[in-house]
Amino acid sequence: MLFMASTYEGGLSKFFINTSQDYTLLAATCSGFLVSSIICVAVSLCTNNVKTDDDVEQEWAKTINIDNPINPFRRLYEKELTKVGSGDVITAQTMNKVFRRAWLYAIVGSGSGLVFFLVIIPSITLSLEVLSLSQFTVWLRTFQIACFVFTILAVVFPPIEEGYQIWKQYKLNRQNSEALQTRTRL
């Protein structure tokens, strides 16, 4: 940011003006994303003690040890585990098979988000000159709609999904209790 600010007329003597220029802010934002990403990955790699498959299983055993006895993994993921054909012990590889689709969705979603926010929006912004009032209004309205849609996705859909899962479990419990009552009458 300081390097880019020093390239404008007056250099760093006009600090407040030159550090708020378009390319200065773009350089600062890109370098901020880059540095924070590199630091995050470097710290993760340096503090990672998992080197072998045995280490993976030990870490997974730690996770299983904090399992909720009221609602254990096996019951929570019963349907998914039967599809994968898990044995008596739930291993990390089994859970990787169960959540492969979710993992792929997370990778594609985060990659799309990064491309959208780091490439598409800055590219559109850099292609625009000084906006007229109507162009600025459209630009703001577009981002208001995008924020509204993302808010709906992040705030409203999870409780709706949770309610749907509760309703499905309620229907399943009701069917099971009716079947049990039918068997006890016989």
Secondary structure, 3 states (H helix, E strand, C coil): CHHHHHCCCCHHHHHHHHCCCHHHHHHHHHHHHHHHHHHHHHHHHHCCCCCCHHHHHHHHHHHHHCCCCCCCHHHHCHHHHHHHCCCCCCCHHHHHHHCHHHHHHHHHHHHHHHHHHHHHHHHHHHHCCCCCHHHHHHHHHHHHHHHHHHHHHHHHHHHHHHHHHHHHHHHHHHHHHHHHHHHHHC
